[in-house]
């Protein structure tokens, strides 16, 4: 049968039943098949969309949650609370003892810290009862009249009980401020303070000491709002500035000796265990509220005073009484909080004294307070490193060095904290490498907070790796530094790259491990933005930047800084291995690349610097080769390899060693490594070593000088 024509096919398509039936069958089959495929594709698409959305949300959360000071979490509930509900005023009634049995019982049984929660619960119950009483008054007017009539009858007795102690008590040297005796306000005078001090010193008089401590409390709370009806400020008044100054200085200077003398213990050999052993004695139960009043008043003044001399003197004297905080955990936590604040925000002697008291706390109460001090000081350091200016560099370096000194007291505990922080740094870097296009993650790495945190742990490792096993921290830190250098290869990140190379040099010198930094250094010479011999740019401080401004890249200063920085960093790197038996192999490739740069450069001053460095390195290569050819031991003899040229290294007479010393002296004048930079003026910087203050502090208060010897 021949092929159907066009008209025949058209007729069959429209009219033949067999064709129409097959067409309907095929159409139905493809419709069912496509519907199943569409459902499966839709389900897979929905799963992929959900997974992608979850991954994006997780990346977004990880990018935002990269705060370096949030990795250590602690409960601050006991930091601000007090271990008693009193206002610190000591009763001067001779018939009453100053011992608070309930409070002592609570603290000895570990319940002192929970008093604030108990007070809130009691207050809540009182409010509920008060509401019920108000509703009862509204419902029953007769009951209301009954309460009012009884309240009038009891009021005279309440007033008599409240002021009976004041009416019966009188002391020599105290003058009544109201002749009628209505308020019975008393006034402290200088003669009264002197007489009380003599009674305390000669007779160990507890009532006289109570009067002194109440006056001291009034001085510490001077200028603040009264906290209660029986507040010492409302009860007593200070006659003049002389009496004010005498109360303050007398208690600060002599309180520690007074307490030790009345307890019968030596101030030189007093330790934490000594105080804890006295907790059940009668002397301690008598003096406990007095010691607590002194410590609490002093802490209140430290938190309120603004005069640096007063703060320094108070901290100096409080260090002598540091062991008494063993009996008052909540006051100890408050001392740590105040000390960290003053250490981080103050400067000079005040910051140094604050660190010394934190160091004493961490040493005396190592089991309980070392971790607290480390965590709080770390958070304070990170919080003060968000922005760095040239004037703040010295203070930040002091914070870093003092924090490392504290951590060095217990390497086992501090190294665990260091590992947590360094792991967080690695996580942030990994996130930045994976999501390089996300500016948020990259900005967190290229920041002063991240940079100073790295500098902190590099210095910590370099300071302690010779004496302790910190290899795990060392290798992780090296990988992070390498990753940061790779993440920011551009010329604008020259300061950050130089810091990374400096860190690697420090770690290599302290650990004795070879770290290859030649490629990182020589890449700096490849930066070509402006023309050589261009105009000098504006003065710029490298010490306060991790990223250069764009306008500075086209200046002559930038080209000079690239060359000088590369030569300085290579000089430090080669000086660590200039006496090593493998120095010729180490220096060969860098010398080849330096020769290529020297041939391409057109600036005579830069050529001269590079040429001199090449000549000295080649001279040292020949020196090591000559000595190496004379030895008879095998390369596998590690002991002989380590002893190679050690006598020459100790003498330090090699030509390259002399060049290194001169290069570092020149670097100090314009150095990128040690401080400020000024390319226009090129003034020499004077490196001042911060000295911790002595125990002798001179304090002036309203013209009166106080000698505070420890």
ZAMARGU-4260 file (C-alpha; in steps of 0.2 Angstrom, whole numbers, plus 5000, padded with zeros to 4 digits):
<rodrens>
0) 5000/5000/5000 | 5007/5017/4995 | 5009/5032/5006 | 4994/5042/5009 | 4993/5059/5002
5) 4991/5075/5011 | 4972/5076/5009 | 4970/5057/5014 | 4980/5059/5030 | 4970/5075/5034
10) 4953/5065/5032 | 4959/5050/5042 | 4965/5061/5056 | 4948/5069/5058 | 4936/5055/5054
15) 4943/5038/5057 | 4938/5030/5074 | 4954/5020/5076 | 4965/5035/5074 | 4955/5045/5087
20) 4955/5030/5099 | 4974/5028/5098 | 4977/5047/5100 | 4966/5047/5116 | 4975/5033/5123
25) 4993/5040/5120 | 4987/5057/5127 | 4981/5049/5143 | 4997/5039/5146 | 5008/5054/5144
30) 4997/5064/5155 | 4998/5052/5170 | 5017/5050/5167 | 5020/5069/5168 | 5009/5071/5183
35) 5019/5059/5193 | 5036/5066/5187 | 5029/5084/5192 | 5025/5078/5209 | 5042/5070/5212
40) 5051/5086/5205 | 5041/5097/5216 | 5045/5087/5231 | 5063/5087/5227 | 5063/5106/5223
45) 5054/5109/5240 | 5067/5099/5249 | 5082/5108/5241 | 5074/5125/5244 | 5072/5120/5262
50) 5089/5114/5264 | 5097/5129/5255 | 5086/5141/5266 | 5092/5132/5282 | 5110/5132/5276
55) 5109/5151/5272 | 5101/5154/5289 | 5114/5145/5298 | 5128/5154/5288 | 5119/5171/5292
60) 5119/5166/5311 | 5137/5161/5311 | 5142/5177/5302 | 5133/5187/5315 | 5137/5177/5331
65) 5156/5180/5330 | 5159/5192/5345 | 5175/5187/5353 | 5170/5193/5370 | 5154/5182/5370
70) 5163/5165/5370 | 5165/5165/5389 | 5148/5165/5398 | 5147/5167/5417 | 5133/5170/5430
75) 5134/5188/5436 | 5120/5186/5448 | 5131/5186/5463 | 5142/5200/5457 | 5130/5214/5461
80) 5121/5207/5476 | 5126/5209/5494 | 5126/5196/5507 | 5115/5205/5519 | 5100/5216/5518
85) 5107/5229/5530 | 5113/5246/5525 | 5130/5244/5533 | 5127/5255/5549 | 5133/5247/5565
90) 5123/5249/5581 | 5132/5260/5594 | 5121/5253/5608 | 5133/5246/5622 | 5121/5233/5627
95) 5120/5225/5610 | 5133/5215/5602 | 5138/5219/5584 | 5136/5201/5579 | 5122/5197/5567
100) 5118/5178/5571 | 5106/5176/5557 | 5117/5183/5544 | 5132/5173/5551 | 5122/5157/5551
105) 5117/5160/5533 | 5134/5163/5526 | 5142/5149/5536 | 5129/5137/5528 | 5132/5144/5510
110) 5115/5153/5509 | 5122/5171/5510 | 5122/5172/5491 | 5104/5167/5490 | 5097/5181/5501
115) 5093/5193/5487 | 5081/5180/5480 | 5074/5177/5497 | 5071/5195/5500 | 5062/5196/5483
120) 5051/5182/5488 | 5047/5190/5505 | 5043/5206/5497 | 5031/5198/5485 | 5022/5189/5499
125) 5021/5206/5508 | 5013/5214/5493 | 5000/5201/5492 | 4995/5203/5510 | 4995/5221/5508
130) 4983/5220/5494 | 4972/5208/5504 | 4972/5220/5518 | 4967/5234/5507 | 4952/5224/5500
135) 4947/5220/5518 | 4947/5238/5523 | 4936/5243/5508 | 4924/5229/5512 | 4923/5232/5531
140) 4924/5251/5537 | 4923/5246/5555 | 4939/5235/5554 | 4947/5251/5546 | 4942/5262/5561
145) 4949/5248/5573 | 4966/5248/5564 | 4967/5267/5564 | 4963/5268/5583 | 4976/5255/5588
150) 4989/5263/5577 | 4988/5279/5586 | 4990/5270/5603 | 5006/5260/5597 | 5014/5275/5588
155) 5022/5283/5604 | 5030/5266/5609 | 5037/5263/5591 | 5046/5280/5591 | 5052/5277/5609
160) 5060/5260/5604 | 5067/5268/5588 | 5077/5282/5596 | 5080/5274/5613 | 5098/5270/5609
165) 5102/5287/5603 | 5095/5296/5618 | 5105/5285/5630 | 5121/5284/5621 | 5134/5298/5623
170) 5152/5299/5618 | 5166/5311/5622 | 5170/5323/5609 | 5153/5322/5601 | 5142/5337/5600
175) 5123/5337/5598 | 5117/5347/5583 | 5100/5350/5590 | 5099/5357/5607 | 5081/5351/5610
180) 5086/5334/5605 | 5072/5331/5593 | 5082/5323/5580 | 5098/5319/5591 | 5110/5322/5576
185) 5128/5319/5581 | 5143/5327/5574 | 5160/5320/5571 | 5175/5331/5576 | 5194/5329/5574
190) 5196/5327/5593 | 5183/5313/5594 | 5192/5303/5580 | 5208/5305/5589 | 5201/5299/5605
195) 5192/5284/5597 | 5208/5279/5588 | 5218/5279/5604 | 5205/5269/5613 | 5205/5256/5599
200) 5224/5256/5597 | 5228/5254/5616 | 5213/5245/5623 | 5205/5237/5608 | 5189/5245/5612
205) 5175/5238/5601 | 5163/5253/5604 | 5176/5265/5599 | 5180/5255/5583 | 5161/5255/5579
210) 5160/5274/5580 | 5175/5275/5569 | 5168/5263/5556 | 5151/5272/5556 | 5161/5288/5553
215) 5171/5280/5539 | 5155/5274/5531 | 5147/5291/5532 | 5163/5298/5523 | 5162/5284/5509
220) 5144/5288/5506 | 5146/5307/5507 | 5137/5315/5492 | 5126/5300/5489 | 5108/5298/5492
225) 5103/5290/5509 | 5097/5272/5508 | 5087/5270/5524 | 5080/5278/5539 | 5094/5273/5551
230) 5107/5278/5538 | 5123/5285/5546 | 5123/5300/5536 | 5106/5305/5542 | 5111/5301/5560
235) 5128/5310/5561 | 5137/5324/5553 | 5155/5328/5550 | 5161/5345/5557 | 5174/5350/5544
240) 5186/5345/5530 | 5199/5341/5543 | 5188/5328/5552 | 5183/5321/5535 | 5201/5318/5530
245) 5206/5311/5546 | 5192/5298/5547 | 5196/5293/5529 | 5215/5292/5531 | 5215/5284/5548
250) 5204/5270/5544 | 5212/5266/5527 | 5230/5267/5535 | 5226/5258/5551 | 5211/5247/5549
255) 5221/5231/5543 | 5233/5232/5558 | 5218/5235/5570 | 5209/5220/5564 | 5224/5209/5564
260) 5228/5215/5582 | 5211/5212/5589 | 5210/5195/5581 | 5227/5190/5588 | 5235/5185/5571
265) 5250/5191/5562 | 5248/5202/5547 | 5263/5195/5538 | 5258/5177/5539 | 5239/5178/5538
270) 5232/5167/5524 | 5215/5162/5518 | 5215/5147/5529 | 5219/5157/5544 | 5203/5167/5542
275) 5192/5152/5538 | 5199/5144/5554 | 5193/5159/5565 | 5175/5158/5559 | 5169/5149/5574
280) 5179/5159/5587 | 5171/5172/5598 | 5183/5185/5592 | 5178/5183/5574 | 5159/5183/5578
285) 5162/5200/5587 | 5173/5208/5573 | 5165/5200/5558 | 5152/5214/5555 | 5165/5227/5558
290) 5177/5220/5546 | 5162/5218/5533 | 5157/5236/5536 | 5175/5242/5532 | 5176/5232/5517
295) 5159/5236/5510 | 5162/5255/5513 | 5178/5254/5504 | 5171/5245/5489 | 5157/5258/5489
300) 5169/5272/5488 | 5180/5264/5475 | 5164/5263/5464 | 5159/5281/5467 | 5175/5291/5469
305) 5183/5300/5454 | 5199/5307/5461 | 5214/5295/5456 | 5224/5299/5471 | 5210/5293/5483
310) 5207/5278/5472 | 5226/5273/5472 | 5228/5275/5490 | 5212/5265/5494 | 5217/5251/5482
315) 5235/5251/5490 | 5228/5249/5508 | 5214/5237/5503 | 5228/5225/5496 | 5234/5223/5514
320) 5216/5217/5519 | 5214/5205/5504 | 5213/5189/5515 | 5197/5195/5524 | 5187/5194/5508
325) 5188/5175/5511 | 5174/5176/5523 | 5163/5187/5511 | 5161/5179/5494 | 5149/5192/5487
330) 5161/5206/5492 | 5175/5197/5484 | 5166/5196/5467 | 5162/5214/5469 | 5180/5218/5472
335) 5185/5209/5456 | 5172/5218/5446 | 5177/5235/5452 | 5196/5230/5450 | 5193/5225/5432
340) 5184/5241/5428 | 5197/5252/5435 | 5211/5242/5427 | 5204/5243/5409 | 5197/5261/5410
345) 5210/5270/5420 | 5228/5274/5416 | 5245/5275/5424 | 5247/5271/5443 | 5228/5268/5445
350) 5227/5255/5432 | 5243/5247/5439 | 5237/5246/5456 | 5220/5239/5450 | 5230/5225/5441
355) 5240/5222/5457 | 5225/5219/5467 | 5217/5207/5454 | 5234/5198/5454 | 5233/5196/5473
360) 5215/5190/5472 | 5220/5177/5459 | 5234/5171/5469 | 5226/5170/5486 | 5209/5163/5480
365) 5216/5154/5465 | 5204/5139/5467 | 5188/5150/5467 | 5193/5166/5458 | 5207/5163/5445
370) 5194/5159/5431 | 5183/5173/5435 | 5198/5186/5435 | 5204/5179/5418 | 5187/5179/5410
375) 5183/5197/5416 | 5200/5204/5411 | 5199/5195/5394 | 5182/5203/5391 | 5188/5220/5397
380) 5203/5219/5385 | 5193/5214/5370 | 5180/5228/5374 | 5194/5241/5374 | 5201/5236/5358
385) 5187/5239/5346 | 5196/5256/5341 | 5214/5259/5342 | 5222/5277/5342 | 5241/5281/5343
390) 5238/5288/5360 | 5230/5272/5367 | 5243/5260/5360 | 5254/5261/5376 | 5238/5257/5387
395) 5233/5243/5376 | 5250/5235/5377 | 5250/5237/5396 | 5233/5228/5397 | 5240/5214/5386
400) 5256/5212/5396 | 5247/5212/5413 | 5234/5200/5407 | 5248/5188/5401 | 5256/5190/5418
405) 5240/5185/5427 | 5238/5170/5415 | 5255/5164/5418 | 5251/5161/5437 | 5241/5145/5431
410) 5246/5139/5414 | 5234/5124/5415 | 5219/5134/5418 | 5223/5149/5407 | 5228/5138/5392
415) 5211/5130/5392 | 5204/5148/5390 | 5216/5152/5377 | 5211/5136/5367 | 5193/5142/5367
420) 5197/5159/5361 | 5209/5153/5348 | 5196/5140/5342 | 5184/5154/5340 | 5197/5164/5330
425) 5199/5149/5318 | 5180/5147/5316 | 5179/5165/5311 | 5193/5164/5299 | 5185/5148/5292
430) 5169/5157/5289 | 5178/5171/5281 | 5187/5159/5269 | 5171/5150/5265 | 5160/5166/5262
435) 5173/5177/5255 | 5160/5187/5246 | 5151/5191/5262 | 5158/5208/5268 | 5152/5205/5286
440) 5163/5190/5289 | 5178/5198/5281 | 5176/5214/5291 | 5176/5205/5307 | 5193/5197/5303
445) 5200/5214/5297 | 5197/5223/5313 | 5206/5229/5328 | 5197/5217/5340 | 5202/5202/5330
450) 5220/5208/5327 | 5223/5212/5346 | 5215/5196/5351 | 5228/5187/5340 | 5242/5198/5347
455) 5237/5193/5364 | 5238/5175/5362 | 5254/5176/5351 | 5262/5185/5366 | 5255/5172/5378
460) 5262/5158/5368 | 5279/5166/5365 | 5280/5170/5384 | 5277/5152/5390 | 5281/5140/5377
465) 5299/5137/5383 | 5293/5131/5400 | 5276/5123/5396 | 5269/5112/5383 | 5259/5123/5372
470) 5262/5115/5355 | 5243/5113/5351 | 5240/5131/5354 | 5256/5135/5343 | 5251/5126/5328
475) 5233/5132/5328 | 5239/5150/5330 | 5252/5148/5315 | 5238/5141/5304 | 5226/5155/5308
480) 5240/5168/5305 | 5244/5160/5288 | 5226/5160/5284 | 5223/5179/5288 | 5239/5183/5277
485) 5231/5173/5263 | 5214/5181/5265 | 5220/5199/5263 | 5234/5199/5250 | 5231/5216/5243
490) 5242/5231/5245 | 5229/5240/5256 | 5232/5227/5269 | 5251/5230/5271 | 5250/5234/5290
495) 5240/5218/5293 | 5252/5207/5283 | 5267/5215/5292 | 5258/5211/5309 | 5256/5193/5303
500) 5274/5191/5298 | 5279/5199/5315 | 5269/5186/5324 | 5276/5172/5315 | 5294/5178/5319
505) 5290/5180/5337 | 5283/5162/5338 | 5298/5155/5328 | 5310/5164/5339 | 5302/5158/5356
510) 5298/5140/5351 | 5314/5137/5340 | 5303/5130/5326 | 5306/5136/5308 | 5292/5145/5300
515) 5294/5150/5282 | 5289/5168/5280 | 5300/5172/5265 | 5286/5171/5252 | 5275/5182/5263
520) 5288/5195/5264 | 5294/5195/5246 | 5276/5197/5240 | 5276/5214/5248 | 5290/5219/5235
525) 5278/5215/5221 | 5265/5229/5226 | 5265/5241/5212 | 5252/5255/5213 | 5261/5271/5211
530) 5276/5276/5201 | 5293/5276/5210 | 5300/5293/5214 | 5282/5300/5216 | 5277/5314/5228
535) 5277/5311/5246 | 5260/5307/5254 | 5252/5313/5269 | 5258/5308/5286 | 5250/5292/5292
540) 5251/5281/5307 | 5253/5263/5304 | 5251/5259/5322 | 5232/5264/5322 | 5227/5255/5306
545) 5226/5238/5298 | 5221/5244/5281 | 5229/5259/5271 | 5218/5273/5263 | 5218/5272/5244
550) 5226/5289/5242 | 5242/5283/5251 | 5245/5269/5239 | 5250/5281/5225 | 5263/5290/5236
555) 5282/5288/5237 | 5279/5284/5256 | 5270/5268/5251 | 5284/5261/5240 | 5297/5265/5253
560) 5287/5257/5267 | 5285/5241/5256 | 5304/5240/5254 | 5309/5245/5272 | 5296/5233/5279
565) 5302/5218/5269 | 5320/5221/5273 | 5317/5223/5292 | 5306/5207/5292 | 5318/5197/5282
570) 5332/5204/5293 | 5323/5197/5309 | 5319/5181/5301 | 5337/5178/5295 | 5345/5183/5312
575) 5336/5168/5320 | 5344/5156/5308 | 5360/5165/5303 | 5371/5152/5313 | 5361/5137/5308
580) 5369/5124/5297 | 5355/5125/5284 | 5356/5144/5282 | 5363/5144/5264 | 5348/5134/5258
585) 5336/5145/5268 | 5343/5161/5260 | 5346/5156/5242 | 5329/5159/5235 | 5325/5176/5244
590) 5342/5182/5238 | 5338/5178/5220 | 5321/5187/5221 | 5329/5202/5230 | 5342/5203/5215
595) 5328/5204/5203 | 5319/5217/5212 | 5336/5227/5214 | 5338/5226/5195 | 5320/5233/5191
600) 5320/5247/5204 | 5325/5264/5198 | 5325/5273/5215 | 5343/5274/5221 | 5339/5275/5240
605) 5329/5259/5239 | 5343/5250/5228 | 5356/5255/5241 | 5346/5247/5255 | 5342/5231/5246
610) 5360/5229/5239 | 5368/5231/5257 | 5356/5218/5263 | 5360/5206/5249 | 5379/5208/5252
615) 5377/5204/5270 | 5367/5189/5268 | 5378/5182/5254 | 5393/5185/5266 | 5385/5175/5280
620) 5381/5161/5267 | 5399/5160/5263 | 5404/5160/5282 | 5392/5146/5286 | 5397/5136/5270
625) 5415/5137/5275 | 5412/5132/5293 | 5401/5118/5287 | 5414/5111/5275 | 5426/5109/5290
630) 5414/5098/5301 | 5416/5079/5301 | 5398/5074/5307 | 5384/5067/5297 | 5368/5077/5294
635) 5358/5064/5304 | 5368/5068/5320 | 5355/5080/5327 | 5365/5084/5343 | 5380/5090/5333
640) 5369/5099/5321 | 5362/5109/5336 | 5379/5113/5343 | 5385/5120/5326 | 5392/5137/5328
645) 5386/5140/5345 | 5402/5148/5351 | 5401/5160/5337 | 5383/5164/5341 | 5387/5168/5359
650) 5401/5180/5354 | 5390/5189/5342 | 5404/5195/5332 | 5398/5190/5315 | 5395/5203/5302
655) 5377/5199/5299 | 5374/5200/5318 | 5381/5217/5319 | 5371/5222/5304 | 5355/5216/5312
660) 5358/5226/5328 | 5361/5242/5317 | 5346/5238/5307 | 5335/5236/5322 | 5341/5253/5329
665) 5336/5262/5313 | 5320/5252/5313 | 5316/5259/5330 | 5317/5277/5323 | 5304/5274/5309
670) 5299/5257/5314 | 5283/5249/5309 | 5286/5236/5322 | 5288/5245/5338 | 5276/5260/5338
675) 5272/5276/5329 | 5277/5280/5311 | 5280/5297/5303 | 5288/5297/5286 | 5288/5316/5284
680) 5297/5320/5301 | 5305/5303/5304 | 5307/5307/5323 | 5315/5295/5334 | 5303/5287/5346
685) 5308/5285/5365 | 5302/5269/5371 | 5297/5271/5389 | 5296/5256/5400 | 5281/5256/5411
690) 5285/5252/5430 | 5273/5246/5442 | 5271/5258/5457 | 5279/5255/5473 | 5270/5252/5489
695) 5272/5270/5494 | 5258/5281/5488 | 5257/5300/5492 | 5239/5306/5493 | 5233/5324/5494
700) 5215/5327/5500 | 5210/5346/5502 | 5228/5351/5504 | 5232/5337/5517 | 5246/5325/5511
705) 5244/5307/5517 | 5259/5294/5516 | 5252/5277/5512 | 5265/5264/5516 | 5260/5246/5514
</rodrens>
